[in-house]
C-alpha cells in the first residue's frame, strides 16, 4: 500500500511537470522495451525492499541492500561483456561472505525477510546494469518517469486487496514527506551518477547507513546486533574496493585510448 501511494504521489508530480514544454522535450524513449524491463525490475525490487523494511531491523535491511553493487559486478560479465579481474572477484566473494554473516543460515532455513532484501538487491543490480544505456540514450527524466510509471502499475493489483488510506493530518503529512523525499532521492541519484564519479558517489551513499541507524535508534529503539555490524563492515569494505578498482580500470582504459590516439 505504501509503495502504491508513494508512486501515485510521484506520478501526480510528474503530471504537473508535463505542463512544462521543456520537461516534455526532455522525455525520450528510444528503446521502450528497455525502459519497460528496467522499470519492472525496479518496481518488483521496491516491493521486496519494502517487505524487508517492514519485517527487519532497519539497519539490517539497509546493509543487505548495499549488496547491489556486488551483484552488479557479477552481472556485468554476462550483460555488458565486461572483464572482471581477480581482485574484484575476491571483493565479490568477500561481499557474499559478509551477507552470509548477516543471514546466519541454519539447517532450519533462512529468514524470508532477509532473502527478500537480497532479492531486492539482485533485481536492483539488474536495473543498474540497464541504467547505463538508458541514461546515455534518453537522459535521467525519461528513466525517472518510466521507472515510477511501472512501479505504479505493478503496485496497484498488489495493494488493492489491502487498500487503506492514511488517517488524519499526521498520516497524510508523512505520506507527502515520503513522496517528496523519494522523488528528490531518485532525481538526485540519477544526476549524481550522471555528472559525478561513481566511486565518490558510492562513498557518500554509505553515509546513509549512519543516518538510518541513528533514526532507527531514535524512533524505534533499534540497535544493530553484532553479526549485522561485522557483516555490514565486510560488505561496505567489499563494495568500496570494487568501486576503487572500477575507477582504476576506467583510468587505465582512458590512458590506453589516449596513447593510441597519439600514435
Secondary structure, DSSP 8 states (H G I E B T S, - for coil): -HHHHHHHHHHHHHHHHTTSHHHHHH---TTHHHHHHHHHHHHHHHHHHHHHHHHS-HHHHHHHHTTHHHHHHHHHHHHH-----HHHHHHHHHHHHHHHHHH--BTTB--HHHHHHHHHHHHHHHHHHHHHHHHHHHHHHHHHHHHHHHHHHHHHHHHHTT-----HHHHHHHHHHHHHHHHHHHHHHHHHHHHS-HHHHHHHHTHHHHHHHHHHHHHH-----HHHHHHHHHHHHHHHHHHHHHHHHHHHHHHHHHHHHH-
